[in-house]
């Protein structure tokens, strides 16, 4: 027998048809038959479909938390439902519009009433889009940071690229210290037994040494040190200088020249969070630190322990 669709219930079925929720084939076919027979109903269907596509194309650009998105869409659904119940005939004069585009214009030009004030629908829509766009700017602001070119274009053999990647693994907890100690001498003894070079274990003012990790890349031994100060993290990547000479690892020639000239190289914008990186030599060891500290603070911290 199937479902009965009337003029009073067609709106509900149109919305379900647009959202792909009319899973019953008989119901879907009945809606399609009504659309084919009623030109005004087809114009309304196409208008709602276009509106849905318009908002979907805007919303898909944003990474909105699901809880926030659900609250916003629920509020919009309620507003649309109330507007339909109270102003449908005045706001959507389907029978008076000659074609779909005239109908769409009439929808956008028709007023929505908030209290005693009548606001054009297009103005209300534009306001919503402006709010969404503003939220997008704030939420994606960090994506507009121009990354340091040596990191943005570096290969996987780049010490700078590896240091940034490992730093984020430390922050996520993917890299955990193999040896936990705040004593620099104890950490140094542990590391020497794991690698073929003497590590540099600085004492960093206002930071506590958490521990060390040792591993290797392409046969080259690596040391990773982690320091913390509250929510701030200072990570130091170390490898023997001969790893650069033997081409197992690499740093840009300009960076190497600046280290030779100025004793260190420092930059910010190493990732989307604008963290800071410093590279320097300590004897036969190449060190690369990455920190959540801003560049100015990192400079003061670095100069306090660098010798």
C-alpha positions as CSV (number, residue, x, y, z in Angstrom):
1,X,0.0,0.0,0.0
2,X,2.9,2.3,0.8
3,X,3.0,5.8,2.3
4,X,0.6,8.6,1.4
5,X,2.2,11.9,0.5
6,X,0.0,15.1,0.7
7,X,0.6,18.8,0.1
8,X,1.0,19.2,3.9
9,X,3.7,16.5,4.2
10,X,5.6,17.0,0.9
11,X,8.1,19.4,2.5
12,X,9.3,16.7,4.9
13,X,9.8,14.2,2.0
14,X,11.5,16.8,-0.2
15,X,14.1,17.4,2.5
16,X,14.6,13.7,3.0
17,X,15.0,13.3,-0.8
18,X,17.7,16.0,-0.9
19,X,19.5,14.4,2.0
20,X,19.3,10.9,0.5
21,X,17.2,9.7,3.5
22,X,14.2,8.4,1.5
23,X,15.5,4.8,1.6
24,X,12.1,3.3,0.7
25,X,12.0,3.0,-3.1
26,X,8.3,3.4,-3.3
27,X,8.4,6.6,-1.3
28,X,11.3,8.0,-3.4
29,X,9.4,7.1,-6.6
30,X,6.3,8.9,-5.4
31,X,8.3,12.0,-4.6
32,X,9.9,12.0,-8.1
33,X,6.5,11.6,-9.7
34,X,5.1,14.6,-7.8
35,X,8.2,16.6,-8.9
36,X,7.7,15.7,-12.5
37,X,4.0,16.6,-12.5
38,X,4.3,19.9,-10.5
39,X,6.6,22.6,-12.0
40,X,6.3,24.8,-8.9
41,X,7.2,21.9,-6.6
42,X,10.2,21.2,-8.9
43,X,11.4,24.8,-8.5
44,X,11.2,24.6,-4.8
45,X,13.1,21.3,-4.8
46,X,15.9,22.7,-7.0
47,X,16.1,25.8,-4.8
48,X,16.6,23.8,-1.6
49,X,19.1,21.6,-3.4
50,X,21.1,24.6,-4.6
51,X,21.0,26.2,-1.1
52,X,22.3,22.9,0.5
53,X,25.1,22.7,-2.1
54,X,26.1,26.3,-1.5
55,X,26.4,25.9,2.3
56,X,28.1,22.5,1.9
57,X,30.8,24.0,-0.4
58,X,31.5,26.7,2.2
59,X,31.4,24.4,5.3
60,X,33.7,21.7,3.7
61,X,36.6,24.2,3.8
62,X,36.5,24.4,7.6
63,X,37.6,22.0,10.3
64,X,34.9,22.7,12.9
65,X,34.7,20.6,16.0
66,X,31.8,18.1,15.7
67,X,30.1,19.3,18.9
68,X,30.1,22.9,17.7
69,X,28.9,21.9,14.2
70,X,26.0,20.0,15.7
71,X,24.9,22.9,17.9
72,X,25.1,25.4,15.0
73,X,23.2,23.1,12.6
74,X,20.6,22.4,15.2
75,X,20.0,26.1,15.7
76,X,19.7,26.7,12.0
77,X,17.3,23.7,11.6
78,X,15.1,25.2,14.3
79,X,15.1,28.6,12.7
80,X,14.3,27.2,9.3
81,X,11.5,25.0,10.8
82,X,9.9,28.0,12.5
83,X,10.2,30.2,9.4
84,X,8.5,27.5,7.4
85,X,5.6,27.2,9.8
86,X,4.9,30.9,10.2
87,X,5.9,32.5,6.9
88,X,5.9,29.8,4.2
89,X,3.3,31.4,2.0
90,X,4.7,34.9,2.3
91,X,8.3,34.1,2.0
92,X,8.1,31.5,-0.8
93,X,5.5,32.6,-3.4
94,X,6.1,29.7,-5.7
95,X,3.1,30.2,-7.8
96,X,4.0,33.8,-8.7
97,X,7.4,33.1,-10.1
98,X,7.7,32.4,-13.8
99,X,10.9,30.3,-13.6
100,X,13.4,28.8,-11.2
101,X,15.8,31.7,-11.3
102,X,13.0,34.3,-10.6
103,X,11.9,32.0,-7.8
104,X,15.4,31.9,-6.3
105,X,15.7,35.7,-6.5
106,X,12.3,36.0,-4.7
107,X,13.5,33.6,-1.9
108,X,16.7,35.7,-1.4
109,X,14.8,39.0,-1.5
110,X,12.0,38.0,0.8
111,X,12.2,39.2,4.5
112,X,12.8,37.0,7.5
113,X,11.2,38.5,10.6
114,X,13.1,38.6,13.9
115,X,10.8,40.2,16.4
116,X,9.4,43.3,14.6
117,X,12.4,43.7,12.3
118,X,12.2,42.4,8.7
119,X,15.5,41.3,7.4
120,X,16.1,40.2,3.7
121,X,16.9,36.6,3.5
122,X,20.0,37.2,1.4
123,X,21.3,39.5,4.1
124,X,20.8,36.8,6.7
125,X,22.5,34.3,4.5
126,X,25.5,36.6,3.8
127,X,25.8,37.3,7.6
128,X,26.0,33.5,8.2
129,X,28.6,33.1,5.5
130,X,30.6,36.0,6.9
131,X,30.6,34.4,10.4
132,X,31.7,31.0,8.9
133,X,34.4,32.7,6.9
134,X,35.6,34.6,10.0
135,X,35.8,31.4,11.9
136,X,37.7,29.8,9.1
137,X,40.3,32.5,9.1
138,X,40.8,32.1,12.9
139,X,40.9,28.3,12.7
140,X,43.2,28.1,9.7
141,X,45.4,31.1,10.5
142,X,48.3,28.8,11.4
143,X,48.1,27.2,7.9
144,X,49.2,30.5,6.4
145,X,52.6,30.5,8.0
146,X,55.4,30.5,5.4
147,X,57.5,27.6,6.5
148,X,61.3,27.9,6.6
149,X,62.3,27.1,2.9
150,X,65.1,24.6,4.0
151,X,62.5,22.6,5.9
152,X,59.6,23.0,3.4
153,X,61.8,21.7,0.6
154,X,64.2,19.4,2.5
155,X,64.6,15.7,1.9
156,X,64.1,13.0,4.4
157,X,67.9,12.9,4.9
158,X,67.8,16.6,6.1
159,X,68.8,17.0,9.7
160,X,66.4,19.9,9.9
161,X,63.5,17.9,8.6
162,X,64.2,15.0,10.8
163,X,64.6,17.2,13.9
164,X,61.1,18.8,13.3
165,X,59.5,15.5,12.6
166,X,61.0,13.9,15.7
167,X,60.1,16.9,17.8
168,X,56.4,16.4,17.0
169,X,56.7,12.7,17.8
170,X,58.0,13.7,21.2
171,X,55.1,16.0,21.7
172,X,52.6,13.3,20.7
173,X,54.3,10.7,22.9
174,X,55.4,8.6,20.0
175,X,59.0,9.0,21.1
176,X,59.6,8.2,24.8
177,X,62.9,8.4,26.6
178,X,64.7,5.1,26.9
179,X,66.5,6.4,29.9
180,X,64.8,8.7,32.4
181,X,67.0,11.0,34.4
182,X,67.5,14.7,35.1
183,X,71.2,14.1,35.9
184,X,73.3,15.1,32.8
185,X,76.2,12.9,33.8
186,X,74.0,9.8,34.1
187,X,72.4,10.5,30.8
188,X,75.8,11.0,29.2
189,X,77.0,7.6,30.5
190,X,73.9,5.9,29.1
191,X,74.3,7.6,25.6
192,X,78.0,6.9,25.3
193,X,77.3,3.1,25.5
194,X,74.8,3.4,22.7
195,X,76.5,5.6,20.1
196,X,80.0,6.1,18.6
197,X,80.5,9.7,19.5
198,X,80.5,11.8,22.7
199,X,77.2,13.5,23.1
200,X,76.6,17.1,24.3
201,X,74.3,17.2,27.3
202,X,73.8,20.9,28.2
203,X,72.3,22.2,31.4
204,X,69.5,24.5,30.3
205,X,68.4,27.3,32.5
206,X,64.8,26.9,33.8
207,X,64.5,23.5,32.0
208,X,64.7,20.0,33.4
209,X,66.3,17.2,31.5
210,X,63.8,14.3,31.1
211,X,65.9,11.7,29.5
212,X,67.4,10.4,26.2
213,X,66.6,8.2,23.3
214,X,69.2,6.6,21.0
215,X,68.5,5.2,17.5
216,X,70.0,5.4,14.0
217,X,69.2,6.5,10.4
218,X,70.8,4.8,7.5
219,X,73.4,3.3,9.8
220,X,74.2,6.7,11.4
221,X,73.8,6.8,15.2
222,X,71.5,9.5,16.6
223,X,70.8,10.9,20.1
224,X,67.6,12.6,21.1
225,X,67.4,14.7,24.4
226,X,64.2,16.0,25.9
227,X,63.9,19.0,28.3
228,X,60.7,20.4,29.8
229,X,59.7,23.6,31.6
230,X,56.0,23.6,32.4
231,X,54.2,23.2,29.1
232,X,57.3,24.2,27.1
233,X,59.4,21.4,25.5
234,X,63.0,21.7,24.2
235,X,64.2,18.8,22.1
236,X,67.8,18.3,20.9
237,X,68.8,16.1,18.0
238,X,72.5,15.1,17.8
239,X,74.7,13.2,15.3
240,X,78.4,13.0,14.5
241,X,79.6,15.6,12.1
242,X,81.0,13.0,9.8
243,X,77.5,11.8,9.0
244,X,77.3,15.0,6.9
245,X,80.7,14.4,5.3
246,X,79.7,10.9,4.4
247,X,76.3,12.1,2.9
248,X,74.2,9.9,5.2
249,X,72.6,13.0,6.5
250,X,72.5,16.6,5.1
251,X,72.1,20.2,6.0
252,X,71.8,23.1,3.5
253,X,75.1,24.6,2.4
254,X,73.9,28.1,3.4
255,X,73.0,26.9,6.9
256,X,76.4,25.2,7.3
257,X,78.1,28.4,6.2
258,X,76.2,30.4,8.7
259,X,77.0,28.0,11.5
260,X,80.7,28.3,10.6
261,X,80.5,32.1,10.5
262,X,78.2,32.8,13.4
263,X,78.7,29.7,15.5
264,X,75.0,28.8,15.2
265,X,72.0,29.1,12.9
266,X,68.6,30.0,14.3
267,X,65.2,30.3,12.7
268,X,61.5,30.2,13.5
269,X,58.5,29.1,11.3
270,X,59.8,25.6,11.2
271,X,56.2,24.2,11.4
272,X,52.6,25.3,11.4
273,X,52.9,26.2,15.1
274,X,55.8,28.6,14.5
275,X,58.3,26.7,16.7
276,X,62.0,27.6,16.8
277,X,65.0,25.7,15.6
278,X,68.7,26.2,16.4
279,X,71.7,24.3,14.8
280,X,75.3,24.4,16.1
281,X,78.4,22.3,16.5
282,X,79.8,21.0,19.8
283,X,83.2,19.5,19.0
284,X,82.5,16.7,16.5
285,X,78.8,16.7,17.1
286,X,76.1,18.5,15.1
287,X,73.2,19.6,17.3
288,X,69.7,20.7,16.2
289,X,67.2,21.8,18.8
290,X,63.5,22.5,18.3
291,X,61.4,24.3,20.9
292,X,58.0,25.6,21.5
293,X,59.7,28.8,22.8
294,X,59.5,31.9,20.5
295,X,62.7,32.9,18.7
296,X,63.6,35.7,21.1
297,X,63.3,33.6,24.2
298,X,65.1,30.7,22.5
299,X,68.0,33.0,21.7
300,X,68.4,34.0,25.4
301,X,68.1,30.4,26.5
302,X,70.6,29.2,23.9
303,X,73.2,31.8,24.7
304,X,73.0,30.9,28.4
305,X,74.2,27.3,27.8
306,X,76.1,27.5,24.5
307,X,79.9,27.4,25.0
